């Protein structure tokens, strides 16, 4: 039983490092530029300082994936 657990653990480590790398679509500088266009530069910087990737920080403020124009609120 322990042998199967070790094989499973090794497989998931391989999967997450080789096959499915956790890379961001945007660099830190690109995320800051996008946030600046939306007026959320401080918020995105704060999220990244607390451990978010640039993609996660943009998702938190609903500007990921980037469309090129700020979102318009419709009532």
Protein Blocks (a to p, Z undefined) as FASTA:
>chain_A
ZZmmmmmmmmmmmmmmmmmccddfbdfklmmmmmmmnopmmmmmmmmmnopafklmmmmn
opaccehiacdddZZ
